[in-house]
Amino acid sequence: MFHAEADRAQFGGVFNSVATLSSVVKSPDTIIPVFGVHRDHFPEVMEALEKLDHVDPSAVFQSDEPTNMVHFMAGTGTVCSPTIMQPIPFAAMKKFVGANAILINMTSGSDITLETMDHIRLEARGSGAILFDFHNLTLGI
């Protein structure tokens, strides 16, 4: 995430959700985030995730695509996303659909396809809650 006034980068999006969840989760529960990160950012993201309690970052995967970036134009209310990764493939999350809960966080608004959500729904049927955070989808309304 970049702030136009200072051109500084910091973690945001799904990282903030994982960090928040890690502060309220109790053992033996574990958060397993599934998302892609460009190879250049991967070591830094993994290091930050490994410092969080109750987080298993083993499902975070490297990508050749640019990591999602968001530019905030201070004082204007304008938000621009110049780089958006392709949706996460179902294969990357299939082994986790039997979890007690699944949180789908639409940080970019295109993180997952309807087809993948349908696969999750069918595979996870009867195993736990599926939560859908769609607040970023409302930004364009």
C-alpha positions in Angstrom: 0.0 0.0 0.0 1.4 3.4 -0.9 0.4 6.8 0.6 0.8 9.5 -2.1 1.8 12.2 0.3 4.9 10.3 1.6 5.4 7.6 -1.0 5.9 5.0 1.7 5.0 1.4 1.5 3.4 -0.7 4.2 1.6 -3.9 4.5 -2.2 -3.7 4.2 -5.1 -5.6 2.9 -5.2 -9.3 3.8 -2.1 -8.8 6.0 -4.1 -6.5 8.3 -6.9 -9.0 8.5 -4.5 -11.8 9.4 -2.7 -9.7 12.0 -6.0 -8.7 13.6 -7.3 -12.3 13.7 -4.0 -13.4 15.2 -4.5 -11.1 18.2 -7.8 -12.7 19.1 -7.3 -16.3 18.2 -6.5 -18.7 21.1 -4.6 -22.0 21.0 -5.0 -24.5 19.4 -6.7 -22.5 16.6 -4.5 -21.6 13.7 -4.9 -19.0 10.9 -3.7 -20.3 7.5 -3.8 -17.4 5.0 -3.9 -18.3 1.3 -2.7 -15.6 -1.0 0.0 -14.8 -3.6 2.9 -12.4 -3.3 5.4 -11.4 -5.9 8.8 -13.1 -5.5 10.5 -9.9 -4.7 8.2 -9.2 -1.7 7.9 -12.8 -0.6 10.7 -13.0 2.0 9.6 -9.8 3.7 5.9 -10.9 3.8 6.8 -14.3 5.2 9.1 -12.8 7.8 6.2 -10.5 9.0 3.7 -13.4 9.0 6.0 -15.7 11.0 6.1 -13.1 13.8 2.3 -13.3 14.3 0.9 -15.6 16.9 -1.3 -18.5 15.7 -0.4 -18.0 12.0 0.8 -20.7 9.7 2.0 -19.0 6.5 2.8 -22.2 4.7 -0.1 -21.6 2.1 1.2 -18.2 1.0 2.6 -18.7 -2.4 5.1 -16.9 -4.6 4.0 -15.4 -7.9 5.5 -13.7 -10.9 2.6 -11.3 -11.0 3.0 -7.9 -9.2 1.7 -7.9 -5.6 -1.5 -5.9 -5.1 -0.7 -2.3 -4.5 -3.1 0.5 -3.4 -2.4 4.2 -3.8 -4.2 6.5 -1.4 -4.4 10.2 -2.5 -4.4 12.1 0.8 -7.2 14.5 1.2 -9.0 13.5 -2.0 -10.7 10.3 -1.0 -9.2 8.8 -4.2 -8.0 5.2 -4.1 -6.2 3.6 -7.1 -5.0 0.0 -7.5 -2.5 0.0 -10.3 -1.6 -3.7 -9.8 -4.1 -6.5 -9.1 -3.1 -10.1 -9.0 -5.1 -12.8 -10.8 -7.7 -14.6 -8.6 -6.4 -17.3 -6.3 -6.9 -20.7 -7.9 -9.1 -23.2 -6.0 -6.1 -25.7 -6.1 -4.2 -23.3 -3.7 -6.9 -23.6 -1.1 -8.5 -27.0 -1.7 -6.8 -28.7 1.2 -8.0 -26.1 3.7 -11.8 -26.2 2.8 -12.4 -28.7 5.7 -11.4 -26.1 8.3 -13.8 -25.0 11.1 -14.1 -21.7 9.4 -13.1 -20.0 6.1 -12.8 -16.3 5.7 -12.9 -15.0 2.2 -11.5 -11.5 2.2 -12.0 -9.6 -1.0 -9.2 -7.2 -0.5 -8.9 -6.3 -4.2 -12.4 -7.2 -5.2 -11.2 -9.8 -7.6 -9.3 -12.2 -5.3 -11.5 -15.1 -6.0 -13.9 -16.1 -8.8 -17.6 -17.1 -8.4 -16.6 -20.5 -9.7 -13.9 -20.9 -7.0 -16.4 -19.8 -4.3 -18.9 -22.4 -5.6 -16.1 -25.1 -5.3 -15.4 -23.9 -1.7 -19.1 -24.0 -0.9 -19.5 -27.5 -2.2 -16.3 -28.9 -0.7 -16.9 -27.3 2.7 -20.5 -28.2 3.0 -21.1 -29.4 6.6 -17.6 -28.7 7.9 -17.8 -25.2 9.2 -18.7 -21.5 8.6 -17.8 -19.7 5.5 -17.5 -15.9 6.1 -17.3 -13.4 3.3 -15.8 -10.0 3.8 -16.9 -8.0 0.8 -16.5 -4.4 2.1 -14.0 -3.5 -0.7 -16.6 -4.5 -3.3 -18.8 -1.6 -2.1 -16.2 1.0 -2.8 -17.3 1.5 -6.4 -20.9 2.0 -5.5 
